[in-house]
Amino acid sequence: MFEDMGKTLILIGIVLVVLGLIMHFGRGLLDLGHLPGDFKWTSESGHTTFYFPLASCIVVSVVLSLLMRFFSK
């Protein structure tokens, strides 16, 4: 049981490191947070801003799902 949990934690760590490197060095390649489906609403007074990165969440979810499916077999 603990071997499986250890492998899973290592995999999650590797995925997070790779994702962090992509987000840091690959700003021009994958502009997460500024995709066409990301919503940003600012009030007329300019004091309140609501931001919901819907498209970015979907992209990250699909990539992580594919990675988990690939590594689970």
N, C-alpha and C positions, 0 to 999 in steps of 0.2 A: 504494500500500500504506500509506504513512504518513498519507494523508488519512483513510483508513478507521479507522486506529488512533486518530488525533486525535479524530475524531467519537465514537468509542466511549468514549474517556477523558472527553470533555466530557459525554456522556450519563451515564456512571457518576457523575461529579462532581455533576451536577444532581440525579440520583436520591438520592445520599447527602445532599445539602443539604436536599432536600425531606423526606426521611425523618427527618433530624435535627430539622428544624423541627416536624414532626408529633409526634415523640416528646417534644420539649421543651415545646411550647405546647399540645398536644392530649392531655394525660395522661388527661383524663376521656373523651375521644372514643374513643381506641384504647388500651386498657390492656394493652399488650404486656408479657408476663412474668407476668401474673396471670390468664390466660385459664383456662377450666375444664379444658383438656387439658394444662396445665403441671403437672409433677410435682415435689413437694418432699418429701423424706424427711429427718427428723432422727432421729439415734440416741437411744436411751433416756437416755443420759448427757448428751446435749445438746452434746457436743463436736464431732460430725461432722454436716454437713448436705450432702445431695446434691440438686441442683436441675437439672431437665431441662425446658426450655421447649418441649415438643413442639408444642403448638397454635400458639404464637407463631412457631415456625420454619416451620410449614406456611403460616400467613397471609402471612408475609414472602416465602416462596418463590412463592406464587401471585401476589402483587402484582408482584413483580419479573419473573416469567415473562410476565405480561400486558403489563407495560411494555416488555419487550424484544421481545415479539411485535409490539406496536403500532409501535414505533420502527424495527423491522428492515425494514418494508415501504416 
